[in-house]
C-alpha cells in the first residue's frame, strides 16, 4: 500500500500535468501564485482519502480544520464552525477505505471548497472552478495509486 510520499508524488505529477495543460490551452493564466495555490490544493486532496486512518494526511487535515474552526469561532461564525465540526467527524465514523476511497467521493470532496470560495471569498464560479478541478485531480491520483478508481 502506498504511503503519503507516494501519494504526494502522484498528486504532484497529476497537478503539474493538469496545470501545464490548463496554461497551454489558455484556461488559466500563468500566474505563479495561482499555480502554487492550485498545486497545494491538489496535494492536500491527494492525501485526503487516508484521513479515515492514522496517517500524516489525517494529522495535517485535522490541524488545518482546528485552525479554521478556531478562526470561525473567533469571528463568532458559530453556525459555520458547527457545520465544519460536523463534517470533520464523518471520516472517523467509517472504516478505512470505505467511502473516502470511492470515485464519487472524488467528485463530492471538492464541492465544499468550491462553495466556500464563492461564499466567503466571493470568487466567481469561473475563478473557483480551477480549485475544484485541482482537488478532483489530486483525489483521483490517490485512488488510482491505490487501484480504487
Backbone as CSV, one residue per row, in Angstrom:
resi,resn,N_x,N_y,N_z,CA_x,CA_y,CA_z,C_x,C_y,C_z
1,UNK,0.851,-1.178,0.000,0.000,0.000,0.000,0.898,1.243,0.000
2,UNK,0.656,2.169,-0.917,1.479,3.378,-0.997,1.331,4.248,0.249
3,UNK,2.427,4.867,0.634,2.420,5.778,1.769,2.180,7.215,1.324
4,UNK,2.303,8.115,2.272,1.991,9.513,1.975,2.954,10.110,0.960
5,UNK,4.215,9.676,0.966,5.175,10.218,-0.004,4.786,9.839,-1.433
6,UNK,4.355,8.604,-1.618,3.911,8.171,-2.952,2.671,8.950,-3.386
7,UNK,1.759,9.176,-2.444,0.546,9.931,-2.779,0.866,11.389,-3.086
8,UNK,1.815,11.959,-2.357,2.235,13.330,-2.671,2.907,13.384,-4.041
9,UNK,3.737,12.389,-4.344,4.396,12.341,-5.653,3.396,12.218,-6.787
10,UNK,2.419,11.339,-6.622,1.389,11.174,-7.655,0.560,12.452,-7.788
11,UNK,0.233,13.067,-6.665,-0.513,14.325,-6.702,0.282,15.427,-7.374
12,UNK,1.587,15.455,-7.114,2.456,16.453,-7.733,2.505,16.266,-9.250
13,UNK,2.679,15.028,-9.677,2.710,14.754,-11.125,1.374,15.093,-11.790
14,UNK,0.291,14.653,-11.177,-1.034,14.913,-11.751,-1.345,16.410,-11.754
15,UNK,-1.035,17.078,-10.649,-1.302,18.514,-10.550,-0.458,19.325,-11.509
16,UNK,0.828,18.986,-11.613,1.707,19.708,-12.539,1.271,19.473,-13.980
17,UNK,0.886,18.247,-14.298,0.402,17.953,-15.646,-0.880,18.702,-15.966
18,UNK,-1.804,18.724,-14.996,-3.050,19.453,-15.202,-2.825,20.947,-15.336
19,UNK,-1.938,21.491,-14.522,-1.637,22.924,-14.606,-0.974,23.262,-15.939
20,UNK,-0.058,22.405,-16.387,0.603,22.628,-17.672,-0.419,22.677,-18.808
21,UNK,-1.327,21.706,-18.813,-2.361,21.676,-19.858,-3.286,22.888,-19.766
22,UNK,-3.670,23.266,-18.554,-4.576,24.406,-18.386,-3.928,25.703,-18.843
23,UNK,-2.639,25.871,-18.564,-1.932,27.081,-19.001,-1.755,27.067,-20.512
24,UNK,-1.337,25.924,-21.057,-1.081,25.831,-22.506,-2.349,26.032,-23.335
25,UNK,-3.480,25.600,-22.820,-4.734,25.763,-23.558,-5.402,27.104,-23.274
26,UNK,-4.804,27.899,-22.377,-5.331,29.224,-22.089,-6.487,29.247,-21.109
27,UNK,-6.727,28.142,-20.401,-7.838,28.109,-19.452,-7.522,28.819,-18.134
28,UNK,-6.245,28.882,-17.776,-5.838,29.672,-16.608,-4.580,30.456,-16.976
29,UNK,-4.367,31.543,-16.249,-3.206,32.400,-16.501,-1.948,31.762,-15.916
30,UNK,-0.828,32.112,-16.463,0.451,31.615,-15.955,0.901,32.507,-14.795
31,UNK,0.119,32.502,-13.740,0.366,33.289,-12.536,0.995,32.368,-11.486
32,UNK,2.231,32.628,-11.062,2.902,31.728,-10.118,2.134,31.517,-8.808
33,UNK,1.494,32.562,-8.286,0.747,32.405,-7.044,-0.478,31.518,-7.240
34,UNK,-1.176,31.705,-8.341,-2.339,30.872,-8.633,-1.915,29.424,-8.825
35,UNK,-0.850,29.202,-9.581,-0.384,27.840,-9.831,0.076,27.177,-8.534
36,UNK,0.742,27.922,-7.653,1.165,27.368,-6.362,-0.046,27.005,-5.502
37,UNK,-1.060,27.851,-5.501,-2.275,27.574,-4.725,-2.997,26.345,-5.267
38,UNK,-3.080,26.242,-6.589,-3.730,25.079,-7.201,-2.959,23.802,-6.890
39,UNK,-1.647,23.874,-6.944,-0.833,22.703,-6.636,-0.979,22.307,-5.167
40,UNK,-1.054,23.281,-4.269,-1.256,22.986,-2.847,-2.595,22.284,-2.623
41,UNK,-3.639,22.761,-3.291,-4.953,22.121,-3.180,-4.886,20.691,-3.708
42,UNK,-4.208,20.501,-4.816,-4.069,19.176,-5.412,-3.343,18.226,-4.454
43,UNK,-2.268,18.692,-3.843,-1.503,17.855,-2.917,-2.303,17.516,-1.663
44,UNK,-3.040,18.484,-1.141,-3.886,18.203,0.024,-4.957,17.177,-0.319
45,UNK,-5.555,17.324,-1.484,-6.596,16.378,-1.895,-6.017,14.986,-2.127
46,UNK,-4.760,14.906,-2.547,-4.114,13.608,-2.754,-3.924,12.866,-1.432
47,UNK,-3.867,13.592,-0.331,-3.723,12.964,0.986,-5.056,12.682,1.664
48,UNK,-6.107,13.368,1.254,-7.381,13.296,1.978,-7.971,11.897,2.107
49,UNK,-7.954,11.037,1.096,-8.638,9.744,1.267,-8.165,8.918,2.460
50,UNK,-6.938,9.141,2.933,-6.451,8.392,4.093,-6.748,9.085,5.416
51,UNK,-7.637,10.072,5.405,-7.995,10.772,6.642,-8.808,9.861,7.567
52,UNK,-9.273,8.726,7.053,-10.060,7.798,7.864,-9.193,6.779,8.611
53,UNK,-7.888,6.967,8.597,-6.967,6.102,9.328,-5.860,6.974,9.928
54,UNK,-5.070,6.415,10.801,-3.974,7.191,11.387,-2.912,7.416,10.314
55,UNK,-2.803,8.643,9.843,-1.891,8.959,8.746,-1.411,10.392,8.884
56,UNK,-0.380,10.712,8.127,0.104,12.098,8.100,-0.975,13.017,7.527
57,UNK,-1.710,12.526,6.539,-2.802,13.308,5.967,-3.857,13.645,6.999
58,UNK,-4.192,12.683,7.848,-5.190,12.924,8.897,-4.706,14.002,9.853
59,UNK,-3.447,13.900,10.290,-2.918,14.895,11.218,-2.879,16.278,10.564
60,UNK,-2.507,16.330,9.292,-2.472,17.599,8.571,-3.870,18.200,8.457
61,UNK,-4.842,17.392,8.001,-6.198,17.900,7.815,-6.834,18.343,9.121
62,UNK,-6.691,17.543,10.156,-7.327,17.937,11.415,-6.636,19.140,12.040
63,UNK,-5.350,19.300,11.787,-4.669,20.521,12.226,-5.214,21.743,11.496
64,UNK,-5.385,21.616,10.180,-5.962,22.715,9.393,-7.398,23.014,9.809
65,UNK,-8.174,21.943,10.018,-9.572,22.135,10.430,-9.669,22.784,11.812
66,UNK,-8.761,22.411,12.708,-8.750,23.028,14.037,-8.485,24.525,13.923
67,UNK,-7.509,24.891,13.102,-7.216,26.312,12.907,-8.375,27.058,12.272
68,UNK,-8.983,26.441,11.273,-10.124,27.066,10.599,-11.308,27.197,11.549
69,UNK,-11.568,26.161,12.329,-12.673,26.209,13.276,-12.429,27.277,14.348
70,UNK,-11.191,27.363,14.821,-10.857,28.393,15.809,-11.063,29.787,15.215
71,UNK,-10.702,29.967,13.952,-10.913,31.251,13.284,-12.385,31.585,13.157
72,UNK,-13.193,30.585,12.831,-14.637,30.810,12.731,-15.229,31.175,14.089
73,UNK,-14.782,30.486,15.131,-15.273,30.806,16.477,-14.845,32.208,16.894
74,UNK,-13.609,32.584,16.576,-13.120,33.916,16.894,-13.961,34.988,16.215
75,UNK,-14.381,34.713,14.977,-15.206,35.669,14.236,-16.685,35.527,14.574
76,UNK,-16.989,34.696,15.563,-18.357,34.449,16.025,-19.256,33.902,14.924
77,UNK,-18.666,33.091,14.052,-19.404,32.392,12.994,-19.732,30.991,13.511
78,UNK,-20.581,30.930,14.524,-20.850,29.675,15.223,-21.534,28.639,14.343
79,UNK,-22.420,29.081,13.498,-23.129,28.126,12.620,-22.132,27.434,11.686
80,UNK,-21.224,28.212,11.073,-20.246,27.618,10.153,-19.255,26.746,10.914
81,UNK,-18.890,27.150,12.121,-17.983,26.341,12.943,-18.639,24.999,13.277
82,UNK,-19.932,25.011,13.552,-20.656,23.776,13.849,-20.729,22.874,12.629
83,UNK,-21.006,23.439,11.459,-21.039,22.634,10.236,-19.665,22.024,9.943
84,UNK,-18.624,22.819,10.126,-17.276,22.317,9.905,-16.973,21.160,10.855
85,UNK,-17.338,21.311,12.109,-17.134,20.240,13.082,-17.915,18.993,12.735
86,UNK,-19.138,19.162,12.284,-19.958,18.021,11.896,-19.333,17.254,10.741
87,UNK,-18.928,17.972,9.705,-18.345,17.301,8.547,-16.968,16.734,8.846
88,UNK,-16.259,17.322,9.799,-14.930,16.835,10.152,-14.972,15.458,10.810
89,UNK,-16.056,15.131,11.493,-16.107,13.828,12.165,-16.545,12.695,11.233
90,UNK,-17.099,13.004,10.086,-17.619,11.958,9.206,-16.604,10.880,8.816
91,UNK,-15.373,11.231,8.437,-14.433,10.157,8.082,-14.128,9.210,9.242
92,UNK,-14.161,9.697,10.448,-13.871,8.858,11.603,-14.969,7.876,11.950
93,UNK,-16.122,8.020,11.335,-17.251,7.137,11.637,-17.277,5.874,10.790
94,UNK,-16.346,5.770,9.833,-16.331,4.613,8.942,-14.970,3.938,8.980
95,UNK,-14.918,2.763,8.416,-13.666,2.011,8.343,-12.761,2.591,7.253
96,UNK,-11.484,2.247,7.329,-10.537,2.682,6.301,-10.925,2.081,4.954
97,UNK,-10.759,2.880,3.940,-11.096,2.526,2.553,-12.598,2.314,2.370
98,UNK,-13.366,2.985,3.162,-14.826,2.932,2.962,-15.180,4.021,1.950
99,UNK,-15.981,5.001,2.331,-16.439,5.993,1.364,-15.328,6.914,0.886
100,UNK,-14.267,7.115,1.660,-13.208,8.020,1.214,-12.413,7.465,0.040
101,UNK,-12.566,6.188,-0.246,-11.857,5.564,-1.364,-12.821,5.175,-2.491
102,UNK,-13.838,5.956,-2.696,-14.788,5.717,-3.785,-14.687,6.841,-4.803
103,UNK,-14.961,6.516,-6.060,-14.826,7.511,-7.138,-15.763,8.686,-6.920
104,UNK,-16.948,8.424,-6.393,-17.906,9.517,-6.214,-17.456,10.485,-5.117
105,UNK,-16.632,9.992,-4.157,-16.102,10.892,-3.131,-15.136,11.901,-3.741
106,UNK,-14.442,11.489,-4.809,-13.539,12.418,-5.505,-14.332,13.576,-6.113
107,UNK,-15.558,13.309,-6.511,-16.411,14.367,-7.066,-17.022,15.239,-5.973
108,UNK,-17.361,14.619,-4.838,-18.037,15.348,-3.760,-17.091,16.118,-2.849
109,UNK,-15.910,15.568,-2.567,-14.977,16.196,-1.638,-14.677,17.652,-1.985
110,UNK,-14.433,17.997,-3.254,-14.102,19.396,-3.563,-15.285,20.365,-3.522
111,UNK,-16.506,19.859,-3.467,-17.668,20.760,-3.509,-17.696,21.780,-2.378
112,UNK,-17.414,21.404,-1.125,-17.396,22.441,-0.075,-16.330,23.512,-0.329
113,UNK,-15.187,23.120,-0.866,-14.150,24.084,-1.219,-14.664,25.036,-2.291
114,UNK,-15.322,24.485,-3.273,-15.896,25.271,-4.367,-16.934,26.255,-3.829
115,UNK,-17.828,25.759,-2.971,-18.881,26.618,-2.406,-18.310,27.669,-1.459
116,UNK,-17.360,27.269,-0.612,-16.784,28.217,0.346,-16.015,29.326,-0.359
117,UNK,-15.342,28.990,-1.453,-14.596,30.024,-2.168,-15.536,31.067,-2.768
118,UNK,-16.731,30.650,-3.122,-17.698,31.600,-3.659,-18.375,32.380,-2.529
119,UNK,-18.723,31.676,-1.445,-19.474,32.312,-0.369,-18.595,33.236,0.479
120,UNK,-17.429,32.739,0.897,-16.572,33.512,1.805,-15.604,34.431,1.077
121,UNK,-15.055,33.960,-0.030,-14.050,34.746,-0.750,-14.642,35.517,-1.925
122,UNK,-15.909,35.289,-2.209,-16.641,35.964,-3.282,-16.005,35.733,-4.656
123,UNK,-15.497,34.505,-4.868,-14.994,34.128,-6.181,-16.179,33.894,-7.103
124,UNK,-16.000,34.181,-8.361,-16.995,33.762,-9.347,-16.829,32.254,-9.529
125,UNK,-17.826,31.600,-10.100,-17.689,30.161,-10.290,-16.554,29.857,-11.272
126,UNK,-16.289,30.775,-12.199,-15.192,30.562,-13.147,-13.843,30.616,-12.436
127,UNK,-13.728,31.458,-11.416,-12.489,31.551,-10.645,-12.334,30.381,-9.681
128,UNK,-13.454,29.864,-9.186,-13.411,28.758,-8.232,-13.241,27.405,-8.912
129,UNK,-13.653,27.290,-10.148,-13.608,26.002,-10.850,-12.214,25.388,-10.916
130,UNK,-11.149,26.139,-11.193,-9.818,25.502,-11.202,-9.447,24.861,-9.860
131,UNK,-9.920,25.424,-8.750,-9.625,24.835,-7.445,-10.395,23.530,-7.248
132,UNK,-11.628,23.495,-7.717,-12.404,22.250,-7.683,-11.687,21.185,-8.504
133,UNK,-11.270,21.555,-9.718,-10.606,20.587,-10.590,-9.265,20.131,-10.023
134,UNK,-8.520,21.038,-9.390,-7.250,20.652,-8.768,-7.487,19.638,-7.647
135,UNK,-8.524,19.857,-6.840,-8.846,18.908,-5.778,-9.300,17.578,-6.365
136,UNK,-10.080,17.615,-7.409,-10.530,16.398,-8.069,-9.349,15.600,-8.615
137,UNK,-8.421,16.269,-9.266,-7.239,15.605,-9.835,-6.384,14.996,-8.719
138,UNK,-6.166,15.734,-7.638,-5.379,15.207,-6.528,-6.034,13.995,-5.888
139,UNK,-7.321,14.095,-5.657,-8.064,12.983,-5.054,-8.014,11.767,-5.963
140,UNK,-8.244,11.975,-7.259,-8.228,10.870,-8.223,-6.843,10.220,-8.283
141,UNK,-5.779,11.015,-8.149,-4.434,10.433,-8.176,-4.248,9.453,-7.025
142,UNK,-4.827,9.761,-5.869,-4.752,8.856,-4.729,-5.482,7.550,-5.030
143,UNK,-6.682,7.675,-5.582,-7.473,6.468,-5.870,-6.814,5.602,-6.940
144,UNK,-6.240,6.235,-7.939,-5.548,5.490,-8.999,-4.353,4.742,-8.400
145,UNK,-3.583,5.418,-7.567,-2.424,4.786,-6.943,-2.832,3.627,-6.042
146,UNK,-3.947,3.753,-5.369,-4.464,2.678,-4.512,-5.260,1.629,-5.310
147,UNK,-5.377,1.844,-6.604,-6.142,0.964,-7.505,-7.611,0.851,-7.074
148,UNK,-8.185,1.992,-6.709,-9.579,2.048,-6.289,-10.449,2.749,-7.313
149,UNK,-9.858,3.328,-8.345,-10.634,4.115,-9.308,-11.355,3.217,-10.269
